[in-house]
Amino acid sequence: MTSATARDLVLSLEGVTEHDHFGKGAYRGRTAKGKPSKIFMTLWIEEQRAVLMLTAEQQADLHGRHPKVFFPVPNKWGEHGATFVELSAVTEKMLREAIAIAQENAGAVS
């Protein structure tokens, strides 16, 4: 999967909008009250990676099942669940599953 494909996929989800976040594309959904959710994903185009905001437990589960696809961001954010997604290795099914988890964490309704 390319970053362009990942961008198209996330923007195809109902209520998802794109914003700039420190030079990276950031994605939010809508809460049940119609307000913007927290950011659930950022897209690192040049690196061909995405970052999903998961819990540490969710991160450990995905990394355990797919260690070459999902792994902690190597900083304090990563210790709290920020998770790199290696886009060249992820399948659409895996990415959709992980995005759904991150959306729920961010308070977005689908």
C-alpha positions in Angstrom: 0.0 0.0 0.0 1.2 3.5 -0.7 0.6 6.6 1.3 -1.7 7.9 -1.4 -3.8 4.7 -1.1 -3.8 4.9 2.7 -5.0 8.6 2.4 -7.7 7.6 0.0 -8.8 4.8 2.3 -9.0 7.0 5.4 -10.8 9.8 3.6 -13.4 7.4 2.3 -14.6 6.7 5.9 -17.7 8.6 6.9 -17.1 11.8 8.7 -13.3 11.8 8.4 -11.5 15.1 7.7 -7.9 15.9 7.0 -5.9 18.6 8.7 -2.3 19.7 8.9 -0.4 18.6 12.0 3.2 19.8 12.1 3.5 19.2 8.4 1.8 15.8 8.4 -1.7 14.9 7.2 -3.8 14.3 10.3 -7.2 12.7 10.4 -10.1 13.1 12.7 -13.7 11.8 12.8 -16.8 13.2 14.4 -18.0 12.5 17.9 -21.6 11.4 18.7 -22.3 15.1 19.3 -21.0 16.1 15.9 -17.8 17.7 17.1 -14.3 16.9 15.8 -12.7 13.9 17.5 -9.1 13.7 18.6 -6.6 12.9 15.9 -6.6 9.2 15.4 -4.0 8.9 12.5 -1.2 10.9 10.9 0.3 10.1 7.5 4.1 10.4 7.0 4.2 10.5 3.2 7.9 10.6 2.6 8.5 7.7 5.1 5.6 5.7 3.7 4.2 5.2 7.2 1.2 6.1 9.2 0.9 6.7 12.9 -2.1 5.4 14.7 -3.1 6.4 18.2 -3.7 3.2 20.0 -3.4 2.1 23.7 -0.2 0.4 24.7 -2.2 -2.9 25.0 -3.7 -2.5 21.5 -0.2 -1.7 20.1 1.3 -4.8 21.8 -1.4 -7.0 20.4 -1.0 -5.7 16.8 2.8 -5.8 17.0 2.7 -9.3 18.4 0.5 -10.5 15.5 2.2 -8.4 12.7 5.7 -7.3 14.0 6.9 -6.0 10.6 3.8 -3.9 10.1 2.9 -2.4 13.4 5.5 -1.2 15.9 5.9 1.5 18.6 7.0 5.0 17.6 10.5 5.2 19.2 9.7 8.0 21.8 7.5 8.8 24.8 4.4 8.8 22.5 5.2 5.3 21.4 5.4 4.2 25.0 1.8 5.3 25.3 0.5 3.6 22.2 1.5 5.8 19.2 2.1 3.1 16.6 3.9 3.2 13.3 2.3 1.3 10.4 4.7 0.2 7.6 2.5 1.0 4.6 4.5 -1.2 2.2 3.7 -4.2 4.4 0.1 -3.6 5.6 -2.9 -5.1 3.9 -6.1 -3.1 3.4 -7.9 -5.4 5.9 -5.2 -4.9 8.6 -5.2 -1.1 8.1 -9.0 -0.9 8.2 -9.1 -2.9 11.4 -6.4 -0.8 13.1 -8.0 2.5 11.9 -11.3 1.4 13.4 -9.6 0.8 16.8 -7.8 4.2 16.6 -11.1 6.0 15.7 -12.9 4.5 18.7 -10.0 5.5 21.0 -10.3 9.1 19.6 -14.0 9.2 20.3 -15.0 9.1 16.6 -18.2 7.4 15.6 -18.3 5.5 12.4 
